[in-house]
Amino acid sequence: MGKRNNLKKIMKKLPPGYPMSRILVNGAAEDVTQFVNEKEGLAYFDVAGQVGVYEAKKIHGMLFGAAADAGEEEEEEAGGC
């Protein structure tokens, strides 16, 4: 439970529009483009131009930065040019 509280503290400090590329929800990666807000246990993210709402307590990880940057890192790890 402590880890979730730490992620919630981080979300409370993030400004709206903060660039993100993925969140980990119940062990599954969800692509997002930016953080919108966290309020009353719900976390809001921009998901391809739509608003995605997730239970904040179910988010176990966050990947910061633009999605394009994350894709480049994956290619390098996979041996791409």
C-alpha positions as CSV (number, residue, x, y, z in Angstrom):
1,M,0.0,0.0,0.0
2,G,2.9,2.3,0.6
3,K,4.0,2.2,-3.1
4,R,0.6,3.3,-4.2
5,N,0.6,6.2,-1.8
6,N,4.0,7.2,-3.2
7,L,2.6,7.2,-6.8
8,K,-0.5,9.1,-5.6
9,K,1.8,11.7,-4.1
10,I,3.7,12.0,-7.4
11,M,0.5,12.4,-9.3
12,K,-0.7,15.2,-6.9
13,K,2.5,17.1,-7.7
14,L,2.3,16.7,-11.5
15,P,1.0,19.7,-13.4
16,P,-1.9,19.2,-15.9
17,G,-0.5,18.4,-19.4
18,Y,2.6,16.7,-18.1
19,P,3.9,14.4,-20.9
20,M,3.7,10.7,-20.3
21,S,3.8,7.7,-22.5
22,R,2.6,4.7,-20.5
23,I,1.1,3.7,-17.2
24,L,1.0,0.3,-15.6
25,V,-2.5,-0.7,-14.5
26,N,-2.9,-4.1,-12.8
27,G,0.1,-5.4,-14.7
28,A,-1.0,-4.2,-18.1
29,A,0.7,-1.3,-20.0
30,E,-1.6,1.4,-21.1
31,D,-0.5,4.0,-23.7
32,V,-1.2,7.6,-22.6
33,T,0.0,10.9,-23.9
34,Q,-0.2,13.2,-20.9
35,F,-1.4,13.4,-17.3
36,V,-4.5,15.5,-16.8
37,N,-5.4,15.3,-13.1
38,E,-5.8,13.1,-10.0
39,K,-8.8,13.7,-7.8
40,E,-10.8,11.7,-5.3
41,G,-8.9,8.5,-6.1
42,L,-9.3,8.8,-9.9
43,A,-6.4,9.6,-12.3
44,Y,-7.2,11.2,-15.6
45,F,-4.9,10.9,-18.6
46,D,-5.1,12.0,-22.3
47,V,-5.4,8.8,-24.3
48,A,-5.1,9.5,-28.1
49,G,-7.2,12.7,-27.8
50,Q,-9.7,11.2,-25.4
51,V,-9.8,11.3,-21.6
52,G,-9.1,8.0,-19.9
53,V,-10.0,7.6,-16.2
54,Y,-8.3,5.0,-14.0
55,E,-8.5,4.2,-10.4
56,A,-5.4,5.7,-9.0
57,K,-4.8,2.8,-6.5
58,K,-4.6,0.4,-9.5
59,I,-1.8,2.3,-11.2
60,H,1.5,0.6,-10.3
61,G,3.9,2.4,-12.5
62,M,4.3,5.5,-14.8
63,L,6.6,6.2,-17.7
64,F,7.3,9.9,-18.1
65,G,8.1,11.6,-21.4
66,A,6.6,11.7,-24.8
67,A,5.6,8.5,-26.4
68,A,7.9,9.1,-29.4
69,D,10.9,9.1,-27.1
70,A,9.8,5.8,-25.5
71,G,9.4,4.2,-28.9
72,E,13.0,5.1,-29.9
73,E,14.3,3.6,-26.7
74,E,12.5,0.3,-27.4
75,E,14.0,0.1,-30.9
76,E,17.5,0.6,-29.5
77,E,16.9,-2.2,-26.9
78,A,15.6,-4.5,-29.7
79,G,18.7,-3.9,-31.8
80,G,17.1,-1.4,-34.2
81,C,19.0,1.5,-35.8
